[in-house]
Amino acid sequence: MQKSLCFLSDLAENNNREWFQTNKPAYESALDEMIAFADQLLSEMNKHDVIETPTGKKSLFRIYRDVRFSKDKTPYKTHWAGRFRRAGADRRGGYFYKIGLDEAYVMGGFFGPNAQDMLHFRNQIASDADPLRAVLQSKAFKNAFGELLGEQLKTAPKGFEKDHPEIDLLRYKQYIIRHDFTQRQVKDSNFPEIMSDAFKEMRPFLDCMTEMITTDLNGISLI
């Protein structure tokens, strides 16, 4: 991870196309290190889940920023990031990772449910929120992730009363959890395993949400 972090540090001080082109060999070397990291991470994750993303390289996002609608016109990201897709209709939710100079973390869950899935989640929660609350209130969840994250509505979603007993969960537009790493962990030679273990800790949450989205209100499978 040393080459990757050193390159990010240099890039943060020289975030322009001229410098990047001059230092393209350093970028390619750092990228190769990140690809190797992502490949090792993928191998570890397939020990506890089934990942559709075929290679670590395919998981990585491009370092080039889309500046079309941004006031910040710096052309390059100063972090590495990527995502893995779970395989199969019975494995819902996604995995995301970010490694930067000041922060490193993983996130998992449901980042942008479509309208149909969002309504189904809400109907399931309104009907019986106990399974989800059991996960969110467990000691293991709190130790690993703290609390449920994600954008929320300011009021009740359409079709639900604002005084519904589960309104705190019904307001969510995303269902996301996050685990942060220390810089010491990032620099550990076993960081792929450390990151994979954090993804593994997400499984009770992902499994609970998958159960909701793949069954009807009577618990009958929809897949």
Secondary structure by P-SEA (a helix, b strand, c coil): caaaaaaaaaaaacccaaaaaaaaaaaaaaaaaaaaaaaaaaaaaaaccccccccccccccccccccccccccccccccccccccccccccccbbbbbbcccccccccccccccaaaaaaaaaaaaacaaaaaaaaacaaaaaccccccccccccccccccccccccccccccbbbbbcccccccccccaaaaaaaaaaaaaaaaaaaaaaaaaccccccccc
